[in-house]
Amino acid sequence: MRIVLVGPPGAGKGTQAAFLATDLDIPHISTGDLFRANISKGTELGLKAKAFMDAGDLVPDEVTIGMAKDRMAQPDAAGGFLLDGFPRNVAQAEALDVVLKAEDMQLDAVLDLEVPEDEVVKRIAGRRTCRNDSAHVFHVLYNQPKTEGVCDVCGGELYQRPDDSEETVRKRLEVYHTQTEPIIDYYRAQNLVVTISALGKVDEVTAKAKAALKK
């Protein structure tokens, strides 16, 4: 299957993408991973992306599209893939259609994870990250540490990253609504969109996603 995963920040796209990709035995292709891989390998596209990122600028669509195209051409993606974070806007969605058509391929589904805005803010603004190890993440409501403000794993101080503040989350949501959400209508016109609620436990959402994709 060839799937695009879309949803607002905090919808759990990365988590669901990992489970679904494993279940379907297809690679999970995320924008973040594409950037990191290309930059670490020093590819031409990676060097271009790094130059823009170092300057504090957005990476142009053509660079992101080039990375995605190269990744989708790898042998492990021959039987399908799950795109997470790409396409990020309608221009990228149109470019993806061109790439797929040139290879005589097409998308099978666009999985839209729907989450109320207030829930997104609650999920992200409630995160607390360990200063010693950013992999240790807790939540003031859903995954509380045994001692408030202290990491259960290493005893480090827990803090709220600037990216997780309510103000920043709401700005990210504005960007999502303006730039990314329109791709849902773009793909809906192609009868590709499957929308599920991303509320509930992780395994419950995964089960809903699997059932929706089977249809």
Protein Blocks (a to p, Z undefined) as FASTA:
>chain_A
ZZdddddehklmmmmmmmmmmmnopacddfklmmmmmmmnopaklmmmmmmmmnopacdf
klmmmmmmmmmmpmklmnoccdehiafbfklmmmmmmmmmmnopacfbdcdddddfklmm
mmmmmpccdfklmklccdfklmccfbghiafklopacdddfklpmklmmmmmmmmmmmmm
mmmmmmmmnopaccddfedcfklmmmmmmmmmmZZ
